[in-house]
Amino acid sequence: MPSTARATSLTRRGLLAAGGALGLGAALAACGSEKKDGGSAAPSASAKSGPWEFKDDRGLAVKAKSTPKRIVAFTGMAAALHDFGIEAVGVFGPTYVEDPKTKERKPDVQAGDLDINKVAVIGNVWGEFKIEEYLKLNPEVLITDMWEKNDLWYVPAEQKDKILKIAPSVALWASDLSMPAVLQRHADLAASLGADVQTAQIKADKARFEAAAERVRKAAKAKKDIKVLIGSGSPDLFYVSTPARPTDTLFFKELGVNLVVPTKLDQGGWFEGLSWENVDKYQADVIMLDNRTGTLQPEQLKAKPTWGALAAVKAGQVIPRVTEPVYSYAKCAPLLEDLAKALENAKKVS
C-alpha cells in the first residue's frame, strides 16, 4: 500500500481479512482483562513481580496479574520492543518477503533487527491474522499501532472481537504525535514490560537521535528554500502526503524543514492522489519516496516518463522514506541523518 493509503486501507477492512468462527470459550475478556498463566515464557528482559498495568494511547488501563512475557505484536512494534530489550513470541504484519523461485525469506523493511526465523508469523499481509496460530502461542498481551483512534493496525475488523477476547491489547499512536513523543511512549511501554531503558546502548542511541535532529534543524535553516515532497508511488497514482499527521513529518516541520503541503486531501486527511499525467502539480527540490514493500521504487518508476521529468528526479535528489518507522532511537536516528545529509547536499532545482 502506498504510504498515503493508510486512511484508505482503514475503510477497506470489510473487503479484506476473513476468519472462520472459532470456539473461544477458554479465552479471556478483551482489553483491560487479566490473562491466566500458562505456557513457557519467551526470553525477554527481567519482568517486575506483582500486578502489571499500562495505560495505552486509547486511554485504557490494561492490566494483568503479572508482567506479560508472551507478547504478540505488530511487526514494527515487535522490532521496536526488540531494540529496547523486549522480545515477542509472535508477530503480524509485513515481516518477510519471499523469493517466488527459491522460497527464501528476507526480512521486510518493517521487521528491523527481528530474527524472522525465530518468531512465529501469524500474518504477513494486510487482512491476514491466523487466530488458530495466535491461540497456540498462549499470548498474554497483543500490542500494535494506532493510526486512527481505537483502530488497531493490522488487526482485521472482521476478526477483531474474537481476537480481543483472547488476551488484553495495547495500542500506541503511530500518527498525530511528533516522533519524540511516540518514541517516549514506546520506551515507557518497554520499561513497563521489564526492559532497562537506561542502558548505555539506549542512552547512546538517544543521544545519536538528538544530535541528528539538531543536524536537521541546522540544515533546514541553511536551506530554507529547499522544498521537500513526501511521496509514494503506485501503478495508477502518485500520492503526496500531508505533513500534518505522520509522526516523522510532524517532527520534520518542527525542525524547520520546508515541506510541500498538498491542498486536496482524502477524507482521512492523509494525502492527495495525483494521476501520473499530473505528477508535477507540486514542485519540489527533494523527494522522500515511500520505501515499503508494495510501493513502486525508483527502478520501477523509470517506466513512468512523467516521473523521470521531475526536477528532483533529474537532479538525483530522491531519498527513501521509512514511512512506518520502527520506533526505537536506534532506528529513527538514521532517518534524521539521511534527511540532514540530503538537505545539506541539495541544490535548488524547482
Residue frames as qw, qx, qy, qz and C-alpha x, y, z in Angstrom:
[[0.000, 0.888, 0.460, 0.000, 0.00, 0.00, 0.00],
 [0.328, 0.588, -0.079, 0.735, 1.22, 3.50, -0.63],
 [0.274, -0.089, -0.566, 0.773, 2.07, 5.43, 2.49],
 [0.263, -0.002, 0.066, -0.963, -0.78, 7.77, 1.89],
 [0.578, -0.174, -0.623, -0.498, -3.25, 4.91, 1.58],
 [0.115, -0.013, -0.839, 0.532, -3.39, 4.33, 5.32],
 [0.415, 0.188, 0.346, -0.820, -6.73, 6.05, 5.61],
 [0.653, 0.225, -0.444, -0.570, -7.97, 4.24, 2.52],
 [0.418, 0.110, -0.899, 0.071, -6.87, 0.90, 3.93],
 [0.134, 0.068, 0.719, -0.678, -8.84, 1.55, 7.08],
 [0.609, 0.261, 0.114, -0.740, -12.03, 1.87, 5.04],
 [0.625, 0.314, -0.623, -0.350, -11.18, -1.29, 3.08],
 [0.227, -0.294, 0.865, -0.337, -11.13, -3.58, 6.09],
 [0.725, 0.181, 0.431, -0.506, -14.55, -5.00, 5.27],
 [0.787, 0.528, -0.203, -0.247, -13.25, -6.29, 1.93],
 [0.289, 0.629, -0.712, 0.118, -10.04, -7.83, 3.16],
 [0.045, 0.256, -0.926, 0.273, -9.46, -10.23, 6.03],
 [0.784, -0.208, -0.196, -0.550, -11.90, -13.01, 6.86],
 [0.031, 0.317, -0.900, 0.298, -11.72, -15.65, 9.55],
 [0.549, -0.272, -0.741, -0.274, -13.81, -18.69, 10.42],
 [0.604, -0.633, 0.059, -0.481, -15.82, -18.91, 13.62],
 [0.476, 0.261, -0.758, 0.361, -13.74, -20.32, 16.43],
 [0.678, -0.613, -0.402, -0.058, -14.65, -21.68, 19.81],
 [0.277, 0.516, -0.398, 0.706, -13.10, -19.28, 22.27],
 [0.665, -0.633, -0.320, -0.234, -14.78, -20.47, 25.42],
 [0.783, -0.362, -0.207, 0.461, -11.48, -20.72, 27.23],
 [0.394, 0.445, 0.004, 0.804, -10.39, -17.25, 26.16],
 [0.271, -0.465, -0.470, 0.700, -10.36, -14.25, 28.42],
 [0.172, 0.892, 0.369, -0.197, -12.08, -10.90, 28.20],
 [0.548, 0.684, 0.091, 0.473, -10.82, -8.13, 25.97],
 [0.321, 0.549, -0.268, 0.724, -8.69, -5.03, 26.73],
 [0.310, -0.566, 0.340, -0.684, -8.06, -4.47, 30.41],
 [0.927, -0.270, -0.083, -0.246, -8.79, -8.08, 31.40],
 [0.370, -0.638, 0.675, -0.030, -6.39, -10.44, 33.11],
 [0.756, 0.354, -0.517, -0.190, -4.73, -13.40, 31.37],
 [0.874, -0.426, 0.219, -0.074, -4.17, -16.61, 33.34],
 [0.173, -0.657, 0.703, 0.210, -0.69, -18.03, 33.47],
 [0.903, 0.189, 0.381, -0.061, 0.15, -20.81, 31.06],
 [0.769, 0.585, -0.005, 0.258, 2.88, -21.92, 28.72],
 [0.691, -0.269, -0.008, 0.671, 6.56, -21.13, 28.80],
 [0.045, 0.930, 0.064, -0.360, 7.63, -17.53, 28.57],
 [0.689, 0.637, -0.017, 0.346, 9.66, -16.11, 25.74],
 [0.623, -0.181, -0.149, 0.746, 13.17, -14.88, 26.56],
 [0.043, 0.867, 0.223, 0.444, 12.86, -11.22, 27.47],
 [0.095, 0.544, -0.425, 0.717, 14.00, -8.62, 29.93],
 [0.229, -0.167, -0.830, 0.481, 13.58, -9.26, 33.62],
 [0.312, -0.599, -0.454, -0.581, 9.97, -8.62, 34.50],
 [0.191, -0.352, 0.485, -0.777, 8.84, -6.97, 37.69],
 [0.167, -0.247, -0.942, 0.153, 6.94, -9.12, 40.15],
 [0.152, 0.447, 0.542, -0.695, 3.36, -8.41, 41.07],
 [0.459, 0.707, 0.526, -0.115, 0.45, -6.98, 39.06],
 [0.352, -0.027, 0.401, 0.845, 1.10, -5.20, 35.77],
 [0.251, 0.819, 0.468, -0.218, -0.72, -2.17, 34.45],
 [0.320, -0.115, 0.341, 0.877, -0.09, 0.12, 31.49],
 [0.339, 0.724, 0.360, -0.481, -2.27, 2.97, 30.27],
 [0.529, 0.176, 0.568, 0.605, -2.21, 2.90, 26.48],
 [0.047, -0.114, 0.191, 0.974, -2.98, 5.62, 23.95],
 [0.295, -0.480, -0.667, -0.487, -6.66, 4.73, 23.82],
 [0.326, -0.506, 0.283, -0.747, -6.75, 5.80, 27.45],
 [0.896, -0.245, -0.288, -0.233, -7.29, 2.20, 28.58],
 [0.330, -0.626, 0.664, -0.244, -5.63, 0.88, 31.72],
 [0.832, 0.189, -0.496, -0.159, -4.51, -2.56, 30.53],
 [0.481, -0.583, 0.551, -0.353, -3.96, -4.94, 33.45],
 [0.810, 0.117, -0.572, -0.048, -2.60, -8.41, 34.16],
 [0.811, -0.582, -0.060, 0.001, -1.74, -10.41, 37.28],
 [0.653, -0.468, 0.300, 0.515, 1.93, -10.30, 36.31],
 [0.110, 0.689, -0.372, -0.611, 4.11, -8.64, 33.70],
 [0.881, 0.417, 0.124, -0.184, 3.30, -10.19, 30.29],
 [0.399, -0.501, 0.664, 0.386, 6.09, -12.28, 28.79],
 [0.438, 0.253, 0.788, 0.350, 4.31, -13.97, 25.92],
 [0.175, 0.644, 0.039, -0.744, 3.88, -10.94, 23.67],
 [0.501, 0.412, 0.639, 0.414, 2.35, -10.93, 20.20],
 [0.033, -0.715, -0.055, 0.697, 2.78, -7.67, 18.33],
 [0.585, 0.806, 0.054, -0.066, 2.53, -5.89, 15.01],
 [0.859, 0.209, -0.028, 0.466, 5.85, -6.45, 13.26],
 [0.270, 0.675, -0.144, 0.671, 7.09, -2.85, 13.53],
 [0.548, -0.716, 0.149, -0.407, 6.09, -2.74, 17.18],
 [0.959, -0.241, 0.049, 0.142, 7.91, -6.01, 17.88],
 [0.690, 0.418, -0.092, 0.583, 11.00, -4.62, 16.15],
 [0.070, -0.761, 0.180, -0.620, 10.91, -1.50, 18.33],
 [0.771, -0.575, 0.144, -0.232, 10.45, -3.52, 21.52],
 [0.938, 0.082, -0.067, 0.331, 13.37, -5.73, 20.45],
 [0.426, 0.586, -0.196, 0.661, 15.62, -2.68, 20.32],
 [0.355, -0.674, 0.254, -0.596, 14.54, -1.78, 23.84],
 [0.000, -0.344, 0.888, -0.304, 15.23, -5.33, 25.08],
 [0.634, 0.111, 0.558, -0.524, 11.79, -6.96, 24.93],
 [0.046, 0.146, -0.874, -0.461, 11.13, -9.98, 22.70],
 [0.720, 0.126, 0.068, -0.680, 7.82, -11.06, 21.14],
 [0.530, -0.062, 0.845, 0.027, 6.85, -14.69, 20.60],
 [0.441, 0.487, 0.706, 0.265, 4.69, -13.84, 17.59],
 [0.003, -0.393, 0.119, 0.912, 4.14, -11.08, 15.04],
 [0.451, 0.620, 0.636, 0.084, 1.60, -10.00, 12.45],
 [0.190, 0.925, -0.055, -0.324, 2.05, -7.54, 9.61],
 [0.690, 0.667, -0.272, 0.075, 4.74, -7.23, 6.91],
 [0.706, -0.603, 0.364, 0.075, 7.55, -9.43, 8.25],
 [0.505, -0.289, 0.674, 0.455, 9.25, -11.08, 5.30],
 [0.580, 0.594, -0.234, -0.506, 9.46, -11.06, 1.52],
 [0.775, -0.091, 0.622, 0.070, 9.63, -14.47, -0.11],
 [0.093, 0.451, -0.650, -0.604, 11.53, -15.13, -3.32],
 [0.818, 0.225, 0.083, -0.523, 8.98, -16.81, -5.63],
 [0.730, 0.432, -0.525, -0.076, 11.64, -19.11, -7.09],
 [0.403, 0.297, -0.767, 0.401, 13.84, -20.08, -4.18],
 [0.610, -0.625, -0.452, -0.180, 11.23, -19.52, -1.44],
 [0.518, -0.035, -0.404, 0.753, 13.97, -17.80, 0.53],
 [0.234, -0.884, -0.398, -0.069, 12.61, -15.34, 3.04],
 [0.411, 0.226, -0.195, 0.861, 14.22, -11.97, 3.61],
 [0.141, -0.536, -0.560, 0.616, 13.15, -9.54, 6.35],
 [0.142, 0.832, 0.417, 0.338, 10.69, -6.84, 5.34],
 [0.248, 0.501, -0.194, 0.806, 11.83, -3.28, 5.96],
 [0.502, -0.620, 0.024, -0.602, 9.41, -3.12, 8.90],
 [0.913, -0.260, -0.308, 0.066, 11.00, -6.12, 10.64],
 [0.216, -0.891, 0.364, -0.161, 14.04, -4.15, 11.77],
 [0.126, 0.532, -0.826, 0.136, 16.50, -6.46, 13.53],
 [0.827, -0.121, 0.355, -0.420, 13.97, -9.17, 14.32],
 [0.104, -0.256, 0.934, 0.226, 15.13, -12.71, 13.64],
 [0.666, 0.130, -0.150, -0.719, 12.26, -13.70, 11.36],
 [0.633, 0.120, -0.756, -0.111, 13.21, -17.37, 11.72],
 [0.263, -0.033, -0.805, 0.531, 12.76, -17.35, 15.49],
 [0.311, 0.183, 0.386, -0.849, 9.44, -15.54, 15.82],
 [0.322, 0.410, 0.852, 0.048, 6.07, -17.02, 14.88],
 [0.127, 0.119, -0.277, -0.945, 4.49, -15.13, 11.98],
 [0.282, 0.415, 0.826, -0.256, 0.70, -15.32, 12.24],
 [0.417, 0.831, 0.360, -0.071, 0.08, -12.85, 9.43],
 [0.541, -0.207, 0.303, 0.757, 2.37, -11.36, 6.80],
 [0.080, 0.288, 0.467, 0.832, -0.02, -9.34, 4.64],
 [0.329, -0.065, 0.160, -0.928, -2.93, -6.98, 5.09],
 [0.763, -0.083, -0.136, -0.626, -6.00, -8.82, 6.38],
 [0.778, 0.069, -0.622, 0.051, -4.13, -11.96, 7.47],
 [0.279, -0.496, 0.594, -0.568, -4.33, -12.88, 11.14],
 [0.627, -0.017, -0.767, -0.137, -4.33, -16.61, 11.89],
 [0.565, -0.563, 0.203, -0.568, -6.37, -16.87, 15.08],
 [0.977, -0.151, -0.147, -0.017, -5.67, -20.59, 15.50],
 [0.703, 0.283, -0.315, 0.572, -1.93, -19.89, 15.47],
 [0.112, -0.619, 0.238, -0.740, -2.43, -16.93, 17.80],
 [0.805, -0.464, 0.024, -0.368, -4.18, -19.19, 20.32],
 [0.939, 0.032, -0.240, 0.246, -1.34, -21.72, 20.15],
 [0.400, 0.498, -0.337, 0.692, 1.09, -19.03, 21.25],
 [0.514, -0.602, -0.548, 0.272, -0.83, -18.63, 24.53],
 [0.263, 0.514, -0.032, 0.816, -0.47, -14.83, 24.31],
 [0.342, -0.518, -0.555, 0.553, -0.55, -12.67, 27.41],
 [0.093, 0.751, 0.136, -0.639, -0.83, -9.37, 25.55],
 [0.572, 0.520, 0.451, 0.446, -1.33, -8.13, 21.99],
 [0.205, -0.699, 0.001, 0.685, 0.42, -4.87, 21.06],
 [0.513, 0.467, 0.502, 0.516, 0.02, -2.79, 17.92],
 [0.153, -0.032, 0.077, 0.985, -0.01, 0.67, 16.40],
 [0.173, 0.723, 0.625, -0.238, -2.97, 3.02, 16.06],
 [0.263, 0.152, 0.352, 0.885, -3.30, 5.36, 13.05],
 [0.361, -0.464, -0.275, -0.761, -6.91, 6.27, 13.79],
 [0.369, -0.351, 0.544, -0.667, -8.47, 6.40, 17.24],
 [0.709, -0.086, 0.574, -0.400, -9.33, 2.92, 18.56],
 [0.866, 0.444, -0.130, -0.189, -8.41, 1.22, 15.26],
 [0.671, -0.502, 0.515, 0.178, -5.82, -1.49, 15.86],
 [0.349, 0.685, -0.507, -0.389, -3.33, -1.60, 12.99],
 [0.385, 0.308, -0.845, -0.207, -3.33, -4.90, 11.06],
 [0.248, 0.138, 0.881, -0.379, -5.99, -6.43, 13.32],
 [0.123, -0.245, -0.697, -0.662, -8.74, -7.28, 10.80],
 [0.412, -0.141, 0.195, -0.879, -12.05, -5.68, 11.73],
 [0.779, -0.066, -0.425, -0.457, -13.92, -8.89, 10.87],
 [0.763, -0.079, -0.600, 0.226, -11.90, -10.81, 13.46],
 [0.058, 0.536, -0.382, 0.751, -11.34, -8.08, 16.00],
 [0.681, -0.462, 0.129, -0.553, -13.97, -9.19, 18.52],
 [0.979, -0.077, -0.183, 0.037, -12.65, -12.76, 18.54],
 [0.623, 0.393, -0.365, 0.569, -9.03, -11.65, 18.75],
 [0.074, -0.554, 0.335, -0.758, -9.58, -9.26, 21.64],
 [0.827, -0.419, -0.010, -0.374, -11.24, -11.98, 23.73],
 [0.904, 0.102, -0.337, 0.242, -8.03, -13.96, 23.82],
 [0.616, -0.216, -0.260, 0.712, -5.69, -11.52, 25.56],
 [0.076, -0.863, -0.184, 0.464, -5.53, -7.87, 26.65],
 [0.606, 0.546, 0.246, 0.524, -4.46, -5.42, 23.95],
 [0.308, -0.678, -0.016, 0.668, -2.24, -2.33, 23.97],
 [0.520, 0.680, 0.337, 0.391, -2.33, 0.34, 21.24],
 [0.360, -0.566, 0.023, 0.742, 0.13, 3.22, 20.82],
 [0.401, 0.855, 0.093, -0.315, -0.27, 6.16, 18.45],
 [0.636, -0.022, 0.462, 0.618, 1.64, 5.99, 15.18],
 [0.206, 0.566, 0.379, 0.703, 0.23, 9.29, 13.94],
 [0.240, -0.843, -0.289, -0.384, -0.84, 12.74, 15.10],
 [0.581, -0.784, 0.110, 0.189, 2.04, 12.98, 17.60],
 [0.303, 0.832, -0.464, -0.002, 5.57, 14.11, 16.84],
 [0.801, 0.238, -0.537, 0.111, 8.24, 11.42, 16.67],
 [0.162, 0.370, -0.686, 0.605, 9.98, 12.19, 20.01],
 [0.587, -0.202, 0.358, -0.697, 6.68, 11.78, 21.87],
 [0.925, 0.115, -0.202, -0.299, 5.95, 8.49, 20.11],
 [0.589, 0.369, -0.646, 0.315, 9.45, 7.22, 20.86],
 [0.155, -0.354, 0.613, -0.690, 8.99, 8.05, 24.52],
 [0.798, -0.092, 0.146, -0.578, 5.73, 6.11, 24.64],
 [0.882, 0.224, -0.412, -0.033, 7.45, 3.05, 23.19],
 [0.317, 0.387, -0.676, 0.540, 10.20, 3.39, 25.77],
 [0.471, -0.282, 0.420, -0.722, 7.56, 3.67, 28.50],
 [0.920, 0.027, -0.100, -0.378, 5.84, 0.51, 27.29],
 [0.731, 0.320, -0.564, 0.215, 9.12, -1.41, 27.10],
 [0.026, 0.397, -0.633, 0.664, 10.01, -0.30, 30.62],
 [0.696, -0.200, 0.251, -0.642, 6.64, -1.46, 31.93],
 [0.951, 0.142, -0.214, -0.172, 7.35, -4.87, 30.37],
 [0.861, -0.443, 0.121, 0.220, 10.63, -5.14, 32.25],
 [0.698, 0.501, -0.018, 0.511, 13.17, -3.51, 29.96],
 [0.458, -0.610, -0.045, 0.645, 16.03, -1.42, 31.27],
 [0.455, 0.799, 0.280, 0.276, 15.66, 1.63, 29.04],
 [0.163, -0.958, 0.233, 0.031, 18.62, 3.36, 30.68],
 [0.888, -0.088, 0.239, 0.382, 21.32, 1.06, 29.34],
 [0.289, -0.557, 0.332, 0.704, 24.46, 2.60, 27.90],
 [0.277, 0.161, 0.738, 0.593, 23.42, 1.49, 24.42],
 [0.055, 0.767, 0.625, 0.138, 19.94, 3.03, 24.59],
 [0.214, -0.847, -0.081, 0.479, 21.37, 6.25, 26.02],
 [0.319, -0.332, 0.521, 0.719, 23.85, 6.34, 23.16],
 [0.209, 0.429, 0.761, 0.439, 21.09, 5.70, 20.63],
 [0.048, -0.879, -0.457, 0.127, 19.00, 8.52, 22.11],
 [0.278, -0.710, 0.170, 0.624, 21.97, 10.89, 22.05],
 [0.306, -0.018, 0.677, 0.669, 22.55, 10.00, 18.40],
 [0.111, 0.680, 0.693, 0.213, 18.87, 10.70, 17.66],
 [0.151, -0.900, -0.234, 0.335, 19.03, 14.09, 19.37],
 [0.321, -0.502, 0.396, 0.698, 22.23, 15.01, 17.56],
 [0.269, 0.250, 0.749, 0.552, 20.68, 14.01, 14.24],
 [0.030, 0.830, 0.557, -0.013, 17.63, 16.15, 14.98],
 [0.213, -0.822, 0.040, 0.526, 19.86, 19.15, 15.63],
 [0.345, -0.194, 0.616, 0.681, 21.70, 18.46, 12.40],
 [0.191, 0.573, 0.718, 0.346, 18.38, 18.51, 10.51],
 [0.105, -0.894, -0.335, 0.277, 17.45, 21.76, 12.23],
 [0.279, -0.639, 0.296, 0.652, 20.68, 23.43, 11.16],
 [0.298, 0.060, 0.734, 0.608, 20.44, 22.09, 7.59],
 [0.113, 0.721, 0.670, 0.135, 16.82, 23.22, 7.27],
 [0.147, -0.878, -0.133, 0.436, 17.74, 26.70, 8.50],
 [0.275, -0.486, 0.486, 0.673, 20.57, 26.92, 5.99],
 [0.037, 0.066, 0.793, 0.605, 18.40, 25.61, 3.14],
 [0.326, 0.382, 0.526, -0.686, 15.07, 27.32, 3.76],
 [0.494, 0.461, -0.240, -0.697, 14.34, 27.48, 0.04],
 [0.180, 0.172, -0.944, -0.216, 14.69, 23.72, -0.47],
 [0.723, -0.058, 0.082, -0.683, 11.21, 22.20, -0.80],
 [0.057, -0.183, 0.980, -0.049, 10.78, 18.58, 0.27],
 [0.714, -0.011, -0.229, -0.661, 7.90, 16.44, -1.02],
 [0.410, -0.173, 0.860, -0.250, 6.75, 13.27, 0.74],
 [0.647, 0.301, -0.328, -0.619, 5.55, 10.83, -1.92],
 [0.549, -0.092, 0.826, -0.092, 4.52, 7.26, -2.63],
 [0.353, 0.334, -0.574, -0.659, 4.15, 5.55, -5.98],
 [0.644, 0.175, 0.713, -0.216, 1.53, 3.08, -7.16],
 [0.419, 0.201, 0.716, 0.521, 0.78, 1.86, -10.68],
 [0.133, 0.729, 0.582, 0.336, -2.09, 4.31, -11.15],
 [0.170, -0.951, -0.122, -0.227, -1.41, 7.21, -8.81],
 [0.491, 0.237, -0.428, 0.721, 1.33, 9.15, -7.10],
 [0.467, -0.770, -0.434, -0.012, 0.39, 10.06, -3.55],
 [0.240, 0.508, -0.291, 0.775, 1.61, 13.29, -1.98],
 [0.522, -0.482, -0.651, 0.269, 1.40, 13.06, 1.81],
 [0.199, -0.884, -0.025, -0.423, 0.43, 15.88, 4.09],
 [0.398, 0.304, -0.635, 0.589, 2.94, 16.62, 6.83],
 [0.418, -0.485, 0.138, -0.756, 0.10, 17.25, 9.27],
 [0.877, -0.307, 0.021, -0.369, -0.45, 13.71, 10.58],
 [0.898, 0.125, -0.352, 0.232, 2.55, 11.35, 10.21],
 [0.655, -0.713, -0.031, 0.249, 4.87, 11.36, 13.19],
 [0.678, -0.078, 0.211, 0.700, 8.04, 11.81, 11.15],
 [0.251, 0.550, 0.317, 0.730, 6.81, 14.73, 9.05],
 [0.385, -0.882, -0.237, -0.133, 5.35, 16.43, 12.11],
 [0.680, -0.563, 0.090, 0.461, 8.84, 16.34, 13.56],
 [0.545, 0.227, 0.322, 0.740, 10.42, 17.50, 10.30],
 [0.013, -0.823, -0.313, -0.475, 8.10, 20.53, 10.41],
 [0.552, -0.822, -0.081, 0.113, 9.13, 21.28, 13.97],
 [0.694, -0.320, 0.243, 0.597, 12.75, 21.16, 12.86],
 [0.080, 0.727, -0.116, -0.672, 12.05, 23.73, 10.15],
 [0.347, 0.019, 0.785, 0.513, 12.05, 21.57, 7.01],
 [0.377, 0.354, -0.120, -0.847, 10.19, 23.24, 4.13],
 [0.326, 0.141, 0.933, 0.048, 7.63, 20.53, 3.30],
 [0.254, -0.113, -0.547, -0.790, 5.21, 20.53, 0.38],
 [0.327, 0.218, 0.695, -0.602, 1.61, 20.67, 1.64],
 [0.008, 0.273, 0.806, 0.526, -0.99, 19.14, -0.72],
 [0.259, -0.015, 0.116, -0.959, -4.26, 21.05, -0.99],
 [0.744, -0.040, -0.246, -0.620, -6.85, 18.39, -1.85],
 [0.121, -0.317, 0.900, -0.274, -6.63, 15.74, 0.82],
 [0.430, -0.206, -0.845, -0.240, -8.52, 12.46, 1.06],
 [0.565, -0.638, -0.311, -0.421, -11.32, 12.06, 3.59],
 [0.805, -0.443, -0.276, 0.283, -8.94, 10.89, 6.29],
 [0.093, -0.984, 0.150, 0.007, -6.69, 13.90, 5.83],
 [0.798, -0.340, 0.368, 0.334, -3.62, 11.92, 4.81],
 [0.428, -0.175, 0.585, 0.667, -2.76, 12.55, 1.17],
 [0.535, 0.623, -0.012, -0.571, -3.63, 13.79, -2.29],
 [0.713, 0.075, 0.646, 0.263, -3.61, 11.28, -5.11],
 [0.244, 0.696, -0.282, -0.614, -2.27, 12.56, -8.43],
 [0.897, 0.409, 0.167, -0.002, -2.56, 10.87, -11.80],
 [0.712, -0.203, 0.298, 0.603, 0.81, 10.25, -13.41],
 [0.371, 0.644, 0.342, 0.575, -0.10, 12.86, -16.01],
 [0.175, -0.889, -0.055, -0.419, -0.36, 15.44, -13.22],
 [0.822, -0.331, -0.273, 0.375, 2.50, 14.25, -11.06],
 [0.455, 0.176, -0.092, 0.868, 4.25, 17.61, -11.47],
 [0.234, -0.834, -0.397, -0.305, 1.46, 19.54, -9.72],
 [0.495, -0.862, 0.072, 0.080, 3.75, 20.31, -6.78],
 [0.549, 0.677, -0.381, 0.309, 7.30, 21.46, -7.44],
 [0.765, -0.628, 0.139, 0.050, 9.98, 20.08, -5.14],
 [0.217, 0.786, -0.577, 0.040, 13.75, 20.01, -4.83],
 [0.007, -0.275, 0.943, -0.189, 13.92, 16.79, -2.82],
 [0.780, -0.155, -0.298, -0.528, 11.51, 13.85, -2.87],
 [0.279, -0.294, 0.853, -0.330, 11.27, 11.42, 0.02],
 [0.647, 0.100, -0.544, -0.525, 9.88, 8.23, -1.53],
 [0.831, -0.276, 0.272, -0.398, 7.97, 5.55, 0.41],
 [0.166, 0.510, -0.841, -0.072, 10.29, 2.55, 0.78],
 [0.648, -0.099, 0.637, -0.406, 7.74, -0.06, 1.85],
 [0.203, 0.027, 0.933, 0.297, 7.20, -3.36, 0.14],
 [0.256, 0.622, 0.739, -0.031, 4.35, -2.99, -2.32],
 [0.162, 0.911, 0.076, -0.373, 5.11, 0.58, -3.36],
 [0.749, 0.598, 0.032, 0.283, 6.95, 1.50, -6.54],
 [0.595, -0.597, 0.160, 0.514, 10.66, 2.12, -6.06],
 [0.077, 0.756, -0.296, -0.578, 12.97, 4.28, -8.24],
 [0.190, -0.201, 0.854, 0.441, 13.93, 1.42, -10.54],
 [0.253, 0.488, 0.834, 0.043, 10.27, 0.61, -11.21],
 [0.139, 0.827, 0.285, -0.464, 9.37, 4.27, -11.58],
 [0.188, -0.386, 0.541, 0.724, 11.67, 4.57, -14.55],
 [0.193, 0.354, 0.843, 0.356, 8.73, 3.19, -16.55],
 [0.039, 0.859, 0.475, -0.186, 6.80, 6.39, -15.75],
 [0.493, 0.457, 0.146, 0.726, 8.03, 9.14, -18.14],
 [0.177, -0.853, -0.111, -0.477, 6.48, 11.91, -16.07],
 [0.760, -0.621, -0.007, 0.191, 8.38, 10.71, -13.01],
 [0.748, -0.006, 0.158, 0.645, 11.68, 10.97, -14.84],
 [0.248, 0.660, 0.215, 0.675, 10.81, 14.51, -15.90],
 [0.460, -0.863, -0.208, -0.003, 10.51, 15.80, -12.32],
 [0.193, 0.858, -0.350, 0.321, 13.24, 18.26, -11.39],
 [0.555, -0.611, 0.522, -0.215, 14.18, 16.42, -8.19],
 [0.940, 0.066, 0.330, 0.050, 14.43, 13.13, -10.05],
 [0.667, 0.687, -0.074, 0.280, 16.60, 14.59, -12.82],
 [0.006, -0.827, 0.427, -0.366, 18.85, 16.13, -10.16],
 [0.644, 0.077, -0.726, 0.230, 19.21, 12.81, -8.35],
 [0.113, -0.275, 0.506, -0.809, 17.62, 14.27, -5.22],
 [0.796, -0.260, -0.281, -0.468, 15.32, 11.37, -4.31],
 [0.036, 0.354, -0.842, 0.404, 15.85, 9.60, -0.99],
 [0.438, -0.307, -0.838, -0.104, 13.98, 6.73, 0.68],
 [0.400, -0.432, 0.250, -0.769, 11.37, 7.49, 3.28],
 [0.203, -0.094, -0.947, 0.233, 10.82, 4.95, 6.03],
 [0.371, -0.402, -0.318, -0.775, 7.08, 5.51, 6.03],
 [0.788, -0.537, -0.179, -0.243, 6.32, 3.28, 9.01],
 [0.170, 0.658, -0.629, 0.378, 9.30, 3.80, 11.30],
 [0.736, -0.264, -0.580, 0.229, 10.44, 1.28, 13.86],
 [0.228, -0.872, 0.020, -0.434, 10.02, 3.44, 16.94],
 [0.784, -0.456, -0.071, 0.415, 13.34, 2.97, 18.70],
 [0.089, -0.910, 0.219, 0.340, 16.08, 5.57, 18.92],
 [0.510, -0.303, 0.682, 0.428, 18.41, 3.17, 17.13],
 [0.447, 0.410, 0.709, 0.360, 16.15, 3.02, 14.08],
 [0.155, 0.923, 0.351, -0.017, 14.93, 6.63, 14.00],
 [0.334, -0.743, 0.237, 0.530, 18.31, 8.32, 14.30],
 [0.428, -0.062, 0.640, 0.636, 19.45, 7.19, 10.81],
 [0.259, 0.728, 0.603, 0.201, 16.23, 8.57, 9.30],
 [0.100, -0.967, -0.082, 0.221, 17.15, 12.03, 10.53],
 [0.454, -0.516, 0.471, 0.552, 20.77, 11.64, 9.49],
 [0.450, 0.281, 0.689, 0.494, 19.73, 10.73, 5.95],
 [0.135, 0.891, 0.422, 0.099, 17.39, 13.72, 5.75],
 [0.292, -0.863, 0.130, 0.391, 20.06, 16.07, 7.10],
 [0.493, -0.240, 0.591, 0.592, 22.56, 14.81, 4.51],
 [0.360, 0.559, 0.645, 0.377, 20.01, 15.25, 1.71],
 [0.016, -0.968, -0.242, 0.067, 19.29, 18.82, 2.78],
 [0.425, -0.699, 0.298, 0.491, 22.97, 19.68, 3.17],
 [0.409, -0.134, 0.676, 0.597, 23.70, 18.44, -0.35],
 [0.387, 0.665, 0.638, 0.021, 20.50, 19.61, -2.05],
 [0.169, -0.076, 0.281, 0.942, 20.51, 22.15, -4.84],
 [0.403, 0.512, 0.333, -0.681, 17.60, 24.40, -5.72],
 [0.163, -0.008, 0.809, 0.564, 16.09, 22.86, -8.86],
 [0.134, 0.627, 0.767, -0.007, 12.37, 23.66, -8.67]]
